[in-house]
Amino acid sequence: MLHLFLCCLALLLSPAKPDPDPLQDYCVADNKTPQSVFINGVPCINPNLASASHFKTSVLGKPAKTSGNPFGFNVTLTGVANLPGVNTMGLIMVRGDIAGNGLIPPHSHPRASEVTICLTGSVLVGFVDTSRRLYTQQLRPGESFVFPKGLIHFLFNLDSSNPALVLSGLNSQNPGTQITSLAAFTSNPLIPDEVLRKAFQINGQDIAKIHKNLGG
């Protein structure tokens, strides 16, 4: 199943390269030297100091707790902190643990497309395009789905009793994530209530309740 996912990831993401191509074989991230010059990425260590361990991580094999999240999900990402060899490669991997009836709420990645495979459980996925058309499918173990770059999408565990597990690949080292509800109601500073009332066609009491529920 993992082999199938990796093949799908390679085929789907190879034509889309939002990150610049690397200019060397690899650029293992230097996570120890304080960064004094800020660049579009992470500085490299001396290539002669690279080892096989820089290209390996076990973080995706560890379940994450979902109990502390109001939506019932948790995500574990690979990145330069736990996988230094991924630096400049233009991709990351994400493990998504979703509790029974848990939801990875509507969100978007402004800098990446995403391909997801369901490993366990039954997951309803979908995205909305710019004409407000919804594309949705129910994924079972071994099935994959693609979310286009920048479009709002979600993942919902249809099983109320058992957790679900998904694995995703995104074609950017730093895809960015904006959860729609949190962006609208927990920004800093907060979006004016008048704007939220008009945008969502709700009243002041609704706004106060949503702020409280989301921690805004």
C-alpha positions as CSV (number, residue, x, y, z in Angstrom):
1,M,0.0,0.0,0.0
2,L,2.8,2.4,0.9
3,H,4.5,1.5,-2.4
4,L,1.3,2.4,-4.3
5,F,1.1,5.7,-2.5
6,L,4.7,6.6,-3.3
7,C,4.2,5.8,-7.0
8,C,1.0,7.9,-7.1
9,L,2.9,10.7,-5.3
10,A,5.7,10.7,-7.8
11,L,3.4,10.7,-10.9
12,L,1.1,13.4,-9.6
13,L,3.6,15.8,-8.2
14,S,6.4,15.5,-10.8
15,P,4.8,18.0,-13.2
16,A,4.1,20.6,-10.5
17,K,7.1,22.2,-9.0
18,P,6.3,25.3,-7.1
19,D,9.6,25.3,-5.2
20,P,12.9,26.1,-7.1
21,D,14.9,23.2,-8.3
22,P,18.0,22.5,-6.2
23,L,21.4,23.4,-7.6
24,Q,23.2,20.4,-6.1
25,D,22.5,16.8,-5.3
26,Y,21.2,17.7,-1.8
27,C,21.3,20.5,0.8
28,V,21.1,18.9,4.2
29,A,19.6,21.6,6.5
30,D,21.9,23.2,9.1
31,N,19.8,23.1,12.2
32,K,22.6,23.9,14.7
33,T,24.2,27.1,13.5
34,P,22.2,30.2,14.5
35,Q,20.7,31.8,11.3
36,S,22.0,35.3,10.8
37,V,21.0,35.7,7.2
38,F,17.4,34.9,6.3
39,I,16.9,33.2,2.9
40,N,14.1,31.4,1.1
41,G,14.8,28.1,2.7
42,V,17.4,26.8,5.2
43,P,21.2,27.0,4.8
44,C,23.1,23.7,4.1
45,I,25.7,21.9,6.0
46,N,29.0,21.1,4.3
47,P,28.1,18.3,1.9
48,N,31.1,16.3,3.1
49,L,29.4,16.1,6.5
50,A,26.2,14.6,5.2
51,S,25.3,11.1,6.3
52,A,22.5,8.6,5.6
53,S,20.8,9.4,8.9
54,H,20.0,12.9,7.6
55,F,17.7,11.4,5.0
56,K,15.7,9.2,7.5
57,T,13.0,9.9,10.0
58,S,10.6,7.7,12.1
59,V,8.2,10.5,13.1
60,L,5.4,9.3,10.7
61,G,5.3,5.9,12.4
62,K,4.2,7.4,15.8
63,P,0.5,8.0,16.4
64,A,-0.4,11.5,17.6
65,K,-2.9,12.3,20.3
66,T,-6.2,13.8,19.0
67,S,-7.9,14.3,22.4
68,G,-6.6,17.9,22.9
69,N,-7.8,19.2,19.6
70,P,-11.4,20.6,19.4
71,F,-11.8,19.2,15.9
72,G,-10.5,15.7,16.8
73,F,-7.4,15.5,14.7
74,N,-3.6,15.8,14.9
75,V,-1.0,16.0,12.2
76,T,2.7,15.1,12.2
77,L,4.9,16.6,9.5
78,T,8.3,15.8,8.2
79,G,10.4,18.9,7.7
80,V,14.0,20.2,8.0
81,A,13.8,19.9,11.8
82,N,13.2,16.1,11.8
83,L,14.4,15.2,8.3
84,P,17.2,17.6,7.4
85,G,17.8,15.9,4.0
86,V,14.4,17.0,2.7
87,N,15.7,20.6,2.5
88,T,15.3,22.1,-1.0
89,M,13.6,18.9,-2.2
90,G,10.2,20.7,-2.7
91,L,8.1,18.2,-0.7
92,I,7.0,17.1,2.7
93,M,5.0,14.2,4.1
94,V,2.2,14.5,6.6
95,R,0.6,11.9,8.9
96,G,-3.0,12.7,9.8
97,D,-4.6,11.0,12.9
98,I,-8.4,11.6,13.0
99,A,-10.5,10.5,16.0
100,G,-13.9,8.9,15.6
101,N,-16.1,11.5,13.8
102,G,-13.1,13.8,13.9
103,L,-12.5,16.4,11.3
104,I,-9.5,18.0,9.6
105,P,-11.6,21.2,9.0
106,P,-11.8,23.1,5.7
107,H,-8.4,24.6,5.0
108,S,-6.0,25.4,2.2
109,H,-2.3,25.2,1.3
110,P,-1.4,28.4,-0.7
111,R,1.9,26.9,-2.0
112,A,1.2,23.3,-2.7
113,S,-1.0,20.6,-4.1
114,E,-1.6,17.5,-1.9
115,V,-2.2,13.8,-2.5
116,T,-3.7,11.8,0.3
117,I,-4.0,8.0,0.9
118,C,-6.3,6.5,3.4
119,L,-4.4,3.8,5.4
120,T,-7.1,2.9,8.0
121,G,-10.7,3.8,8.5
122,S,-13.3,5.4,6.2
123,V,-12.7,9.1,5.4
124,L,-14.9,11.5,3.6
125,V,-12.7,14.0,1.7
126,G,-13.5,16.9,-0.6
127,F,-12.5,20.3,-2.0
128,V,-14.3,23.3,-3.4
129,D,-13.2,24.9,-6.6
130,T,-13.4,28.6,-7.5
131,S,-16.9,28.2,-9.0
132,R,-18.0,26.8,-5.6
133,R,-18.4,23.2,-7.0
134,L,-17.7,20.5,-4.4
135,Y,-15.8,17.4,-5.4
136,T,-16.1,14.7,-2.7
137,Q,-15.3,11.0,-2.2
138,Q,-15.3,8.4,0.5
139,L,-11.9,6.9,0.9
140,R,-11.3,3.4,2.1
141,P,-7.9,1.9,2.9
142,G,-5.6,2.0,-0.1
143,E,-7.6,4.7,-1.9
144,S,-6.1,8.1,-2.7
145,F,-7.4,11.6,-3.5
146,V,-5.8,14.8,-4.8
147,F,-6.4,18.3,-3.5
148,P,-5.4,21.1,-6.0
149,K,-3.1,23.8,-4.9
150,G,-4.7,26.6,-2.9
151,L,-8.3,25.2,-2.9
152,I,-10.2,24.7,0.4
153,H,-10.5,21.0,1.3
154,F,-11.4,18.8,4.3
155,L,-11.1,15.3,5.7
156,F,-13.8,13.7,7.9
157,N,-13.7,10.4,9.7
158,L,-17.1,8.8,9.0
159,D,-16.6,6.2,11.8
160,S,-17.8,7.4,15.1
161,S,-16.1,4.6,17.1
162,N,-12.7,4.1,15.5
163,P,-9.8,6.4,14.5
164,A,-8.7,6.9,10.9
165,L,-5.2,7.3,9.6
166,V,-4.2,9.2,6.4
167,L,-0.8,9.9,4.8
168,S,-0.3,12.9,2.6
169,G,2.4,14.3,0.3
170,L,2.7,18.0,-0.6
171,N,4.9,19.4,-3.3
172,S,6.4,22.2,-1.4
173,Q,8.9,22.3,1.5
174,N,6.7,24.9,3.1
175,P,3.2,24.6,1.8
176,G,1.5,26.8,4.4
177,T,-1.8,26.0,6.0
178,Q,-4.8,28.2,6.6
179,I,-7.8,26.7,8.5
180,T,-10.7,28.7,7.2
181,S,-12.6,29.1,10.5
182,L,-9.5,29.9,12.5
183,A,-8.3,32.5,10.0
184,A,-11.7,34.2,10.0
185,F,-12.4,34.2,13.8
186,T,-9.0,34.0,15.6
187,S,-6.8,36.4,13.7
188,N,-4.6,38.8,15.5
189,P,-5.9,41.5,15.7
190,L,-9.5,40.2,15.2
191,I,-11.4,40.9,12.0
192,P,-14.0,43.6,12.9
193,D,-17.4,42.1,13.9
194,E,-19.2,44.1,11.3
195,V,-17.1,42.4,8.6
196,L,-17.8,39.0,10.0
197,R,-21.6,39.8,10.3
198,K,-21.8,40.7,6.7
199,A,-19.5,38.0,5.4
200,F,-21.2,35.1,7.2
201,Q,-24.7,36.6,7.6
202,I,-24.7,36.1,11.3
203,N,-25.3,38.3,14.4
204,G,-23.1,39.6,17.2
205,Q,-24.1,36.7,19.5
206,D,-23.1,34.2,16.9
207,I,-19.7,35.8,16.5
208,A,-19.2,35.9,20.3
209,K,-20.1,32.2,20.5
210,I,-17.7,31.2,17.6
211,H,-14.9,33.3,19.1
212,K,-15.4,31.5,22.4
213,N,-15.6,28.0,20.9
214,L,-12.5,28.6,18.7
215,G,-10.5,30.4,21.4
216,G,-10.4,33.7,19.6
